[in-house]
Amino acid sequence: MPLIVLDPSFEEEPAAATLPTRPSSLVGATVGIISNGKANTRPFFDHLEQLLRDEWGVAEVVRRVKSNYSAPAERSLIDEAAGWAVMFAGVGD
């Protein structure tokens, strides 16, 4: 029986991605924090939120938890995050 070798490469070139521009300041901005919901994210994100407010002048911090820690974020969460100046995501075990 002959040996068949398959080529797993993808022949098309992927579309170029454009990175969003970074904000020049976070003063007065809305910043989002998305957690995977595990317990150890809470103290870290509590501290991060305090730093964002006290040292960076962030006006609002929106904290959300994914419904499933091992799955991608829900479409509604992704849509909401589009309105934030920046977003932090984290996992904790």
C-alpha positions, 0 to 999 in steps of 0.5 A: 500500500502506497504512503499518502502524505497530506499537506495541511497548509492553507493556500490562501493568504489571510486578510491583514488585521488592523490594530485599533488605535490606543487611547492617548489617555484613560482620564474619563474613560470607560474601561471593561474587565472581563473575568472567567469567573474563577475565584482568584480573579476577584482580588486581582481585578479589585486591585486593578480597578482601584489603580485605574480609578486612582492613578489613571482617572478612569470614570467608569469600570465595567466588570463582567463575568463570562457565563462559561470559563472555558468558552469564548465570550458571548456575542452580547459581551463582545458587543458591549465591550466594543463601547469600552475605551480599553478592556482587560481579560483575565483567568484565575485558578 
